[in-house]
Amino acid sequence: MTEFLNWQTDPLLIDPTTLKQNNWLTANELLETSQSKRFLTAKGQIQLYPIMIRKVDFVSGERILQSFPYIILNQVWIAKIRKNSLACAEKIHYYFTDSNVSKSIRSWQKRIISYLEEQPRLPFPLFRLFSFWEEFFQGKQFIPFQSARGEDFQLPLYLTEDLAYLTGVIMGDGHLANYFINIIDNSKEHIENLVKLLKETFCSRTEFFKQQNAQAWNVNILGKWLVRFFNFLSGQLINERKYPSLREPLIFQNNSQFRRVFWRGLMDADGSYKANIGFGTASKKLLYDFSDYLKQHNIKHRFYTQNVFGGTTHSLTIAGDSRQQFATLIETSHPQKEQELQSLLARKIYQFTQNTDTLRKQGYWQGQIVDFQKEKLIDGYFDFSYIPKLSVSHLGTYIRSLRRVHKHTQLHLAKSINIVRSMLSNYESNKTSIPIAVLLRMFDFYNVSLKSFLSKQSNLNLHSRSSHCLIETQPSETMLTLLHGLQFKERGYIMLHGQVHESKETYKQKVGKYFSIIIPATRFHNSALITFVREFFILRN
């Protein structure tokens, strides 16, 4: 008997089970686990089916066919489909097994013919089961769709600068609701420009209106599949508080132009060009992603935090002598902010800084270690769950022995903690450092407490991108004393001032040996050490 495809085993449906919407896999997770082929073809075309259709759709409600997007067909395609309707009806019958719609093969054929004669269009999952369905996407830049109610829209098949820019704007000033995307700004001209760009890109119905009792303007673009599309690209949550999920989308990082246009969109939303060039967000992760991008282009900046009504805002400002470089790199498409930027660039820049010898003689400075944050300790050990984005190396033997004690295969453990087996193999062979977040999921699975793990480790090799440092698992006076001679600058680097009673060279060697790091000069960068210190120590304000 021929084995037919089923929605639960369809390799194009990327979610492992019928997950709810904010648990769906997005481009970020797939790219992090080297699974780009699941939604991008070799030629860079976006696979729309796994983005628009999710496994939960097959068990949500009884009229599920009406909840799918519809492919609009011309007469040539109608003839091809009708000719193959019976063979495909059999595939559809088995594909929808255990879903909330069940029909006989003959009923499915009648339904297909009914769609073709009366509409003419087909629900995307039905169309996907015709053997020649992928031919439909060849040579196209956009694919037109309809909702069950006949509302037209289109989705792009390739990443574009406009798409990168809109993603940045939506992550900054936008909200993903279940059935529409809302963007708000105090510039009417800017919102009018966004309305035009949204219509050109998606051909979907928009609503443009003024915010009641406020000098602000809104645009809504309608369609739940547009919401799913931006949720997939950015990882931004749907109909929930977005800031915990915000980060730089990985999908734009391999193209320098897409990446700079994305940050332009975010600056047009959450940036300021008044007293200085600044960017603020409630997402600390997004701020540090922006900082990393600016460092790659040698744009100097500093950080600060503000406690405002409703929460904490993390911000950065661009140094005066980097303003022109920033403006050339990012630019702006916001009419009002363009005027403010040009006015700012015309101002004279003043800078006053104390040199390192002066600070060393004083013995104190801003960004100096004051003490440990004792509330972030677990019975005397650093609670490394506060820094889940960092990774730990040289734990392969420990992970392997933990797995073998429970008599689990690599595949069993990998599935249980939601990673691929090859990645677990790399962890166990010490080819790749293991993210603390993944390590904690492993501990939860095996019911191992973080404290019991730390009690058996005198130190950990922490990694962050290309930087690393050796950290003792318990705070000590030696650690505190050594760190006291460093200055952790808001701009994301470390200044070595040292101790008054010994030479800088001696102090530098002590710090380098203790933390197992290379310190090339009195000013250096080590993101692993910076992340650790900023999380577990009190810094002089």
RODO-2510 file (C-alpha; in nm, 4 decimals, decimal comma):
residues 541
     n   res          X          Y          Z
     1     m     0,0000     0,0000     0,0000
     2     t     0,1278     0,3481    -0,0859
     3     e     0,2195     0,5520     0,2211
     4     f     0,0732     0,9018     0,1980
     5     l     0,1882     1,2208     0,3655
     6     n     0,0080     1,3318     0,6821
     7     w    -0,0037     1,6802     0,8353
     8     q     0,1556     1,5451     1,1547
     9     t     0,4607     1,4161     0,9631
    10     d     0,4795     1,6747     0,6855
    11     p     0,8464     1,7903     0,6769
    12     l     0,7341     2,1349     0,5602
    13     l     0,5442     2,1960     0,8845
    14     i     0,8226     2,3094     1,1152
    15     d     0,6581     2,2870     1,4593
    16     p     0,7202     1,9504     1,6275
    17     t     0,3638     1,9395     1,7676
    18     t     0,0434     2,1480     1,7741
    19     l     0,2042     2,4394     1,9576
    20     k     0,0187     2,7600     2,0413
    21     q     0,1183     3,0718     1,8488
    22     n     0,3862     3,2220     2,0746
    23     n     0,5570     2,8849     2,1055
    24     w     0,5927     2,8448     1,7287
    25     l     0,9391     2,7996     1,5827
    26     t     1,0605     3,1173     1,4113
    27     a     1,3500     3,2010     1,1818
    28     n     1,5710     3,2824     1,4810
    29     e     1,5424     2,9338     1,6337
    30     l     1,5802     2,7587     1,2986
    31     l     1,8894     2,9600     1,2036
    32     e     2,0464     2,9044     1,5451
    33     t     2,0121     2,5294     1,4934
    34     s     2,1359     2,5376     1,1305
    35     q     1,7918     2,4585     0,9854
    36     s     1,7650     2,7392     0,7306
    37     k     1,6775     2,4864     0,4569
    38     r     1,3401     2,4343     0,6242
    39     f     1,2228     2,7787     0,5119
    40     l     1,4781     2,9049     0,2566
    41     t     1,5575     2,7404    -0,0762
    42     a     1,9104     2,7207    -0,2166
    43     k     1,8290     3,0268    -0,4335
    44     g     1,7146     3,2289    -0,1314
    45     q     1,3411     3,1944    -0,1954
    46     i     1,1232     3,1981     0,1146
    47     q     0,9109     2,8856     0,1677
    48     l     0,5741     3,0373     0,2563
    49     y     0,3947     2,7132     0,3470
    50     p     0,5718     2,6477     0,6815
    51     i     0,5305     3,0145     0,7766
    52     m     0,1603     3,0457     0,6963
    53     i     0,0442     2,6979     0,7966
    54     r     0,1005     2,5579     1,1461
    55     k     0,0163     2,2172     1,2871
    56     v    -0,2221     2,3674     1,5399
    57     d    -0,4373     2,4902     1,2470
    58     f    -0,5440     2,1310     1,1770
    59     v    -0,7063     2,0862     1,5189
    60     s    -0,8320     2,4415     1,5858
    61     g    -1,2081     2,4619     1,5372
    62     e    -1,4315     2,2671     1,3039
    63     r    -1,4270     2,4889     0,9933
    64     i    -1,0530     2,4660     0,9467
    65     l    -1,0594     2,4932     0,5668
    66     q    -1,2026     2,8439     0,6051
    67     s    -0,9119     2,9347     0,8346
    68     f    -0,6425     2,8663     0,5729
    69     p    -0,5126     3,1149     0,3134
    70     y    -0,6330     3,0474    -0,0421
    71     i    -0,4134     3,0262    -0,3529
    72     i    -0,5671     3,2230    -0,6427
    73     l    -0,5594     3,0244    -0,9694
    74     n    -0,5793     3,1110    -1,3392
    75     q    -0,7410     2,8935    -1,6070
    76     v    -0,4190     2,7040    -1,6887
    77     w    -0,3760     2,5966    -1,3273
    78     i    -0,7452     2,5166    -1,2898
    79     a    -0,7208     2,2765    -1,5847
    80     k    -0,4071     2,1064    -1,4429
    81     i    -0,5649     2,0616    -1,1010
    82     r    -0,8972     1,9359    -1,2303
    83     k    -0,7185     1,6767    -1,4432
    84     n    -0,5375     1,5439    -1,1331
    85     s    -0,8189     1,5972    -0,8836
    86     l    -0,8949     1,2321    -0,8052
    87     a    -0,5321     1,1324    -0,7434
    88     c    -0,4790     1,4347    -0,5234
    89     a    -0,8086     1,3800    -0,3378
    90     e    -0,6659     1,0517    -0,2144
    91     k    -0,3554     1,2318    -0,0832
    92     i    -0,5711     1,4950     0,0843
    93     h    -0,7831     1,2271     0,2491
    94     y    -0,4794     1,0790     0,4218
    95     y    -0,3117     1,4170     0,4841
    96     f    -0,6072     1,5338     0,6953
    97     t    -0,6310     1,2111     0,8985
    98     d    -0,6709     1,2913     1,2723
    99     s    -0,7470     1,6555     1,1939
   100     n    -1,0745     1,8346     1,2608
   101     v    -1,1995     1,7682     0,9101
   102     s    -1,2662     1,4206     0,7750
   103     k    -1,3995     1,3418     0,4270
   104     s    -1,3967     1,0476     0,1903
   105     i    -1,1746     1,0534    -0,1172
   106     r    -1,4753     1,1164    -0,3428
   107     s    -1,5958     1,4001    -0,1155
   108     w    -1,2552     1,5621    -0,1334
   109     q    -1,2604     1,5436    -0,5126
   110     k    -1,6027     1,7088    -0,5207
   111     r    -1,4766     1,9787    -0,2848
   112     i    -1,1756     2,0490    -0,5090
   113     i    -1,3930     2,0785    -0,8196
   114     s    -1,6368     2,2997    -0,6311
   115     y    -1,3557     2,5374    -0,5366
   116     l    -1,2320     2,5520    -0,8954
   117     e    -1,5745     2,6177    -1,0479
   118     e    -1,7170     2,8591    -0,7959
   119     q    -1,4253     3,0672    -0,6701
   120     p    -1,1618     2,9795    -0,8433
   121     r    -0,9029     2,9128    -0,5726
   122     l    -0,7830     2,6414    -0,3324
   123     p    -0,6881     2,6352     0,0364
   124     f    -0,3092     2,6297     0,0572
   125     p    -0,2814     2,2832     0,2248
   126     l    -0,4876     2,1255    -0,0554
   127     f    -0,2825     2,2963    -0,3236
   128     r     0,0418     2,1839    -0,1541
   129     l    -0,0494     1,8169    -0,2145
   130     f    -0,0501     1,8375    -0,5944
   131     s     0,2805     1,6981    -0,7223
   132     f     0,3453     2,0066    -0,9368
   133     w     0,2567     2,2671    -0,6717
   134     e     0,6081     2,4152    -0,6435
   135     e     0,6033     2,5147    -1,0112
   136     f     0,3518     2,7844    -0,9116
   137     f     0,6234     2,9768    -0,7229
   138     q     0,8867     2,9768    -0,9960
   139     g     0,9773     3,3122    -1,1527
   140     k     0,7629     3,5152    -0,9095
   141     q     0,8588     3,7873    -0,6600
   142     f     0,5229     3,7944    -0,4796
   143     i     0,2416     3,5420    -0,4357
   144     p    -0,1206     3,6673    -0,4262
   145     f    -0,3566     3,5075    -0,1728
   146     q    -0,7093     3,5502    -0,0446
   147     s    -0,8725     3,4877     0,2894
   148     a    -1,1876     3,2764     0,3041
   149     r    -1,3852     3,6028     0,2955
   150     g    -1,2187     3,7063    -0,0295
   151     e    -0,9805     3,9662     0,1196
   152     d    -0,6764     4,0013    -0,1087
   153     f    -0,3148     4,0198     0,0052
   154     q     0,0284     3,9120    -0,1154
   155     l     0,3513     3,7912     0,0445
   156     p     0,7058     3,8329    -0,0897
   157     l     0,9112     3,5298    -0,1880
   158     y     1,2446     3,7025    -0,1256
   159     l     1,3945     3,9197     0,1460
   160     t     1,4116     4,2863     0,0474
   161     e     1,5302     4,6161     0,1955
   162     d     1,1668     4,7240     0,2371
   163     l     1,0950     4,4072     0,4337
   164     a     1,3990     4,4612     0,6576
   165     y     1,3001     4,8246     0,7178
   166     l     0,9375     4,7385     0,8010
   167     t     1,0547     4,4669     1,0411
   168     g     1,2617     4,7248     1,2300
   169     v     0,9716     4,9736     1,2424
   170     i     0,7256     4,7098     1,3643
   171     m     0,9629     4,5812     1,6321
   172     g     1,0000     4,9388     1,7567
   173     d     0,6623     5,1106     1,7103
   174     g     0,4441     4,8143     1,6131
   175     h     0,2209     4,5616     1,7823
   176     l     0,1268     4,2199     1,6447
   177     a    -0,2375     4,1478     1,7225
   178     n    -0,4096     3,8251     1,6195
   179     y    -0,5543     3,9648     1,2967
   180     f    -0,3712     4,2918     1,2261
   181     i    -0,0456     4,4834     1,2747
   182     n    -0,0625     4,8272     1,4342
   183     i     0,2072     5,0955     1,4008
   184     i     0,1897     5,4290     1,5819
   185     d     0,4016     5,7471     1,5491
   186     n     0,3602     6,1164     1,6239
   187     s     0,4472     6,2137     1,2643
   188     k     0,1544     6,2041     1,0235
   189     e     0,3883     6,2226     0,7248
   190     h     0,5902     5,9223     0,8472
   191     i     0,2759     5,7115     0,8994
   192     e     0,1507     5,8118     0,5518
   193     n     0,4826     5,6925     0,4052
   194     l     0,4465     5,3625     0,5939
   195     v     0,0906     5,3182     0,4624
   196     k     0,2227     5,3509     0,1070
   197     l     0,5101     5,1081     0,1697
   198     l     0,2825     4,8510     0,3370
   199     k     0,0324     4,8639     0,0517
   200     e     0,3061     4,8252    -0,2109
   201     t     0,4579     4,5275    -0,0266
   202     f     0,1471     4,3372     0,0847
   203     c    -0,1503     4,4756    -0,1166
   204     s    -0,3647     4,4279     0,1920
   205     r    -0,6329     4,6517     0,3390
   206     t    -0,5022     4,9229     0,5725
   207     e    -0,6657     5,1591     0,8225
   208     f    -0,5161     5,5056     0,8783
   209     f    -0,6406     5,7130     1,1707
   210     k    -0,5462     5,9643     1,4394
   211     q    -0,5089     5,8496     1,7998
   212     q    -0,7872     5,9858     2,0161
   213     n    -0,6797     6,2413     2,2808
   214     a    -0,3149     6,2294     2,1610
   215     q    -0,0990     6,3826     1,8908
   216     a    -0,0225     6,0476     1,7315
   217     w    -0,1137     5,8653     1,4113
   218     n    -0,1851     5,4988     1,3497
   219     v    -0,1859     5,2523     1,0638
   220     n    -0,3362     4,9047     1,0866
   221     i    -0,2630     4,6516     0,8147
   222     l    -0,5080     4,3631     0,8251
   223     g    -0,4511     3,9910     0,7877
   224     k    -0,3479     3,7162     1,0284
   225     w    -0,0980     3,5744     0,7765
   226     l     0,0865     3,9059     0,7664
   227     v     0,1050     3,8834     1,1452
   228     r     0,2442     3,5294     1,1184
   229     f     0,4919     3,6445     0,8549
   230     f     0,6447     3,9172     1,0760
   231     n     0,6286     3,6921     1,3823
   232     f     0,8372     3,4388     1,1895
   233     l     1,0929     3,6926     1,0621
   234     s     1,1450     3,8728     1,3931
   235     g     1,0344     3,6395     1,6736
   236     q     0,8178     3,9240     1,8097
   237     l     0,5307     3,7844     2,0192
   238     i     0,1712     3,8005     1,8958
   239     n    -0,0833     3,9828     2,1124
   240     e     0,1489     3,9832     2,4135
   241     r     0,4070     4,2148     2,5672
   242     k     0,6774     4,2115     2,3010
   243     y     0,9919     4,3320     2,4770
   244     p     1,1014     4,0031     2,6421
   245     s     1,1211     3,8455     2,2940
   246     l     1,2975     4,1241     2,1035
   247     r     1,6414     4,0685     1,9520
   248     e     1,8099     4,1416     1,6200
   249     p     1,6545     3,9053     1,3618
   250     l     1,9176     3,6592     1,2440
   251     i     1,7577     3,6349     0,9004
   252     f     1,8986     3,9748     0,7957
   253     q     2,2486     3,9344     0,9408
   254     n     2,4121     3,7754     0,6356
   255     n     2,3309     4,0741     0,4163
   256     s     2,4987     4,4009     0,5197
   257     q     2,2439     4,6181     0,3393
   258     f     1,9416     4,4401     0,4872
   259     r     2,1020     4,4641     0,8293
   260     r     2,1669     4,8395     0,8182
   261     v     1,8154     4,9054     0,6818
   262     f     1,6666     4,6970     0,9654
   263     w     1,8471     4,9139     1,2228
   264     r     1,7333     5,2254     1,0339
   265     g     1,3737     5,1103     1,0759
   266     l     1,4273     5,0514     1,4467
   267     m     1,5922     5,3931     1,4875
   268     d     1,3047     5,5575     1,2984
   269     a     1,0768     5,3976     1,5581
   270     d     1,2701     5,4168     1,8871
   271     g     1,5583     5,6500     1,8062
   272     s     1,6070     6,0165     1,8936
   273     y     1,8062     6,2915     1,7227
   274     k     1,7337     6,5888     1,9492
   275     a     1,9984     6,6626     2,2153
   276     n     2,2067     6,3687     2,0867
   277     i     2,1705     6,0502     1,8837
   278     g     2,0083     5,7991     2,1151
   279     f     1,8222     5,4710     2,1119
   280     g     1,6026     5,3361     2,3907
   281     t     1,4185     5,0103     2,4435
   282     a     1,2765     4,7963     2,7223
   283     s     1,4665     4,4996     2,5732
   284     k     1,8202     4,4753     2,7097
   285     k     1,9016     4,2014     2,4583
   286     l     1,8012     4,4204     2,1629
   287     l     2,0119     4,7076     2,2973
   288     y     2,3236     4,4917     2,3208
   289     d     2,2605     4,3510     1,9723
   290     f     2,2605     4,7100     1,8448
   291     s     2,5761     4,7815     2,0430
   292     d     2,7516     4,4833     1,8846
   293     y     2,6534     4,6094     1,5403
   294     l     2,7866     4,9582     1,6152
   295     k     3,1150     4,8145     1,7472
   296     q     3,1666     4,6304     1,4198
   297     h     3,1627     4,9708     1,2507
   298     n     3,3793     5,1381     1,5209
   299     i     3,0999     5,3724     1,6279
   300     k     3,1584     5,4846     1,9861
   301     h     2,8624     5,4858     2,2231
   302     r     2,7729     5,4550     2,5897
   303     f     2,4918     5,2939     2,7878
   304     y     2,2566     5,4199     3,0536
   305     t     1,9416     5,2943     3,2230
   306     q     1,6295     5,4884     3,3194
   307     n     1,3510     5,3822     3,5517
   308     v     1,0340     5,5200     3,4011
   309     f     0,6655     5,4675     3,4619
   310     g     0,5852     5,1118     3,3680
   311     g     0,9375     4,9691     3,3820
   312     t     1,3032     5,0152     3,2913
   313     t     1,4362     5,1586     2,9664
   314     h     1,7811     5,0569     2,8416
   315     s     1,9427     5,3195     2,6235
   316     l     2,2589     5,4094     2,4386
   317     t     2,3866     5,7388     2,3023
   318     i     2,6335     5,7909     2,0208
   319     a     2,9558     5,9764     2,1036
   320     g     2,9782     6,3209     1,9485
   321     d     3,2744     6,2363     1,7275
   322     s     3,0886     5,9292     1,5909
   323     r     2,7683     6,1092     1,4937
   324     q     2,8595     6,1664     1,1296
   325     q     2,9791     5,8079     1,0933
   326     f     2,6519     5,6839     1,2458
   327     a     2,4422     5,9070     1,0181
   328     t     2,6287     5,7815     0,7113
   329     l     2,5814     5,4174     0,8123
   330     i     2,2207     5,4141     0,9388
   331     e     2,0617     5,7246     0,7801
   332     t     1,6900     5,7868     0,8469
   333     s     1,3689     5,7654     0,6444
   334     h     1,1629     5,9514     0,9058
   335     p     1,0867     6,3068     0,7788
   336     q     1,0857     6,4738     1,1211
   337     k     1,3925     6,2870     1,2483
   338     e     1,5819     6,3694     0,9286
   339     q     1,5521     6,7404     1,0113
   340     e     1,6565     6,6813     1,3731
   341     l     1,9575     6,4744     1,2617
   342     q     2,0846     6,7404     1,0220
   343     s     2,0473     7,0046     1,2933
   344     l     2,2397     6,7861     1,5387
   345     l     2,5221     6,7195     1,2926
   346     a     2,5690     7,0955     1,2475
   347     r     2,6418     7,1484     1,6191
   348     k     2,9923     7,1843     1,7621
   349     i     3,1172     6,8864     1,9641
   350     y     3,2779     6,9306     2,3078
   351     q     3,4595     6,6524     2,4885
   352     f     3,6196     6,6457     2,8326
   353     t     3,7679     6,3238     2,9703
   354     q     4,0018     6,2299     3,2559
   355     n     4,3004     6,0160     3,1601
   356     t     4,3697     5,6799     3,3200
   357     d     4,6659     5,7977     3,5307
   358     t     4,4504     6,0633     3,6981
   359     l     4,1796     5,8103     3,7780
   360     r     4,4376     5,5621     3,9114
   361     k     4,5764     5,8208     4,1516
   362     q     4,2247     5,9045     4,2716
   363     g     4,1592     5,5352     4,3321
   364     y     3,7936     5,5454     4,2229
   365     w     3,5958     5,6012     3,9060
   366     q     3,2576     5,5476     3,7467
   367     g     3,2062     5,1824     3,6514
   368     q     3,4344     5,0533     3,9290
   369     i     3,3454     4,7344     4,1174
   370     v     3,1995     4,8119     4,4605
   371     d     3,0753     4,4738     4,5860
   372     f     2,8966     4,1518     4,4933
   373     q     2,5215     4,1453     4,4397
   374     k     2,4561     3,9019     4,7224
   375     e     2,0929     3,8510     4,6221
   376     k     2,2164     3,6801     4,3043
   377     l     2,3977     3,4025     4,4890
   378     i     2,2749     3,0489     4,5626
   379     d     2,4100     2,9517     4,9032
   380     g     2,7383     3,1244     4,8260
   381     y     2,7575     3,0292     4,4549
   382     f     2,6932     3,2594     4,1594
   383     d     2,3459     3,1914     4,0175
   384     f     2,4509     3,1486     3,6549
   385     s     2,0859     3,1254     3,5457
   386     y     2,0996     3,5089     3,5389
   387     i     2,3295     3,4916     3,2345
   388     p     2,1576     3,2274     3,0138
   389     k     2,2974     3,3712     2,6890
   390     l     2,6571     3,2872     2,7831
   391     s     2,8005     2,9435     2,7123
   392     v     3,0241     2,7065     2,9092
   393     s     3,3014     2,4960     2,7530
   394     h     3,4745     2,1710     2,8584
   395     l     3,1604     2,0081     3,0010
   396     g     3,1518     1,7238     2,7479
   397     t     3,2554     1,4505     2,9942
   398     y     3,0058     1,5713     3,2533
   399     i     2,7156     1,5856     3,0042
   400     r     2,7982     1,2428     2,8604
   401     s     2,8215     1,0791     3,2036
   402     l     2,4950     1,2426     3,3144
   403     r     2,3202     1,1065     3,0061
   404     r     2,4673     0,7591     3,0405
   405     v     2,3740     0,7327     3,4073
   406     h     2,0132     0,7633     3,2933
   407     k     2,0767     0,5231     3,0021
   408     h     1,9588     0,7718     2,7419
   409     t     2,0773     0,7971     2,3812
   410     q     2,1924     1,1281     2,2393
   411     l     1,8786     1,1401     2,0256
   412     h     1,6508     1,0882     2,3262
   413     l     1,8178     1,3637     2,5304
   414     a     1,8386     1,6029     2,2334
   415     k     1,4649     1,5719     2,1635
   416     s     1,3825     1,6108     2,5321
   417     i     1,5652     1,9459     2,5581
   418     n     1,4613     2,0656     2,2100
   419     i     1,7968     2,0631     2,0283
   420     v     1,9289     1,8606     1,7353
   421     r     2,1343     1,5470     1,8053
   422     s     2,4408     1,6766     1,6166
   423     m     2,4520     1,9776     1,8471
   424     l     2,4432     1,7545     2,1572
   425     s     2,7228     1,5489     2,0042
   426     n     2,9295     1,8669     1,9644
   427     y     2,8668     1,9546     2,3299
   428     e     2,9786     1,6107     2,4470
   429     s     3,2925     1,6132     2,2317
   430     n     3,3786     1,9687     2,3500
   431     k     3,3657     2,0987     1,9919
   432     t     3,1067     2,3567     2,0926
   433     s     3,0449     2,5340     2,4212
   434     i     2,6978     2,4732     2,5622
   435     p     2,4682     2,7743     2,6269
   436     i     2,3732     2,8051     2,9921
   437     a     2,0056     2,8152     2,8883
   438     v     2,0422     2,4711     2,7257
   439     l     2,2381     2,3392     3,0252
   440     l     1,9574     2,4495     3,2574
   441     r     1,7000     2,2682     3,0413
   442     m     1,9139     1,9569     3,0730
   443     f     1,9273     1,9990     3,4510
   444     d     1,5480     2,0330     3,4647
   445     f     1,5094     1,7180     3,2579
   446     y     1,7395     1,5165     3,4855
   447     n     1,6224     1,6874     3,8067
   448     v     1,9703     1,8209     3,8838
   449     s     1,9881     2,1409     4,0870
   450     l     2,2183     2,4198     3,9733
   451     k     2,3682     2,4367     4,3221
   452     s     2,4667     2,0682     4,3235
   453     f     2,6346     2,1156     3,9866
   454     l     2,8246     2,4247     4,1006
   455     s     2,9380     2,2560     4,4219
   456     k     3,1383     2,0128     4,2056
   457     q     3,2925     2,2851     3,9842
   458     s     3,5570     2,5211     4,1191
   459     n     3,5377     2,7356     3,8065
   460     l     3,3641     2,7605     3,4684
   461     n     3,4952     2,8599     3,1247
   462     l     3,2421     3,1196     3,0110
   463     h     3,2095     3,2093     2,6424
   464     s     3,0356     3,4894     2,4561
   465     r     3,0908     3,4847     2,0811
   466     s     3,4711     3,5008     2,0338
   467     s     3,5555     3,6036     2,3910
   468     h     3,5949     3,3826     2,6955
   469     c     3,7060     3,3983     3,0589
   470     l     3,7613     3,1602     3,3495
   471     i     3,5296     3,2358     3,6412
   472     e     3,5311     3,0833     3,9892
   473     t     3,1874     2,9563     4,0857
   474     q     3,2064     3,1294     4,4261
   475     p     3,2862     3,4947     4,4988
   476     s     3,6087     3,5676     4,6829
   477     e     3,8074     3,8611     4,8135
   478     t     4,0797     3,7839     4,5589
   479     m     3,8295     3,8208     4,2761
   480     l     3,6904     4,1421     4,4223
   481     t     4,0365     4,2938     4,4708
   482     l     4,1502     4,2114     4,1186
   483     l     3,8346     4,3484     3,9587
   484     h     3,8631     4,6670     4,1637
   485     g     4,1325     4,8047     3,9332
   486     l     3,9163     4,7759     3,6198
   487     q     3,6635     5,0219     3,4825
   488     f     3,3605     4,8764     3,3051
   489     k     3,2650     5,1492     3,0632
   490     e     2,9074     5,2065     2,9509
   491     r     3,0302     5,1919     2,5907
   492     g     3,0958     4,8184     2,6299
   493     y     3,4708     4,7963     2,6873
   494     i     3,7033     4,7661     2,9886
   495     m     3,9703     5,0153     3,0975
   496     l     4,2618     4,8835     3,3026
   497     h     4,3652     5,1445     3,5629
   498     g     4,5258     4,9074     3,8139
   499     q     4,6195     4,9539     4,1788
   500     v     4,8241     5,2443     4,3103
   501     h     5,0706     5,0182     4,4978
   502     e     5,1870     4,8149     4,1908
   503     s     5,2751     4,8721     3,8282
   504     k     5,0083     4,8442     3,5574
   505     e     5,2033     4,5667     3,3866
   506     t     5,2116     4,3539     3,7027
   507     y     4,8432     4,4150     3,7627
   508     k     4,7604     4,3303     3,3998
   509     q     4,9441     3,9985     3,4253
   510     k     4,7603     3,9085     3,7468
   511     v     4,4190     3,9821     3,5961
   512     g     4,5014     3,7969     3,2743
   513     k     4,6224     3,4879     3,4602
   514     y     4,3349     3,4832     3,7106
   515     f     4,0603     3,5082     3,4477
   516     s     4,2587     3,3256     3,1770
   517     i     4,2187     3,6130     2,9312
   518     i     4,4505     3,8064     2,7013
   519     i     4,4713     4,1790     2,7740
   520     p     4,6370     4,3425     2,4725
   521     a     4,6249     4,7007     2,6070
   522     t     4,4888     4,9130     2,8889
   523     r     4,1645     4,9355     2,6920
   524     f     4,0201     4,6013     2,5853
   525     h     3,6950     4,4148     2,5262
   526     n     3,5773     4,0829     2,6681
   527     s     3,1995     4,0408     2,6406
   528     a     3,1987     3,7252     2,8584
   529     l     3,3667     3,9063     3,1492
   530     i     3,1580     4,2207     3,0951
   531     t     2,8308     4,0237     3,1007
   532     f     2,9378     3,8363     3,4160
   533     v     3,0452     4,1514     3,6018
   534     r     2,7428     4,3613     3,5089
   535     e     2,5103     4,0857     3,6281
   536     f     2,6757     3,9900     3,9588
   537     f     2,8504     4,3035     4,0838
   538     i     2,7535     4,6502     4,1992
   539     l     2,9242     4,9195     3,9925
   540     r     2,9990     5,2710     4,1114
   541     n     2,7490     5,5058     3,9457
***
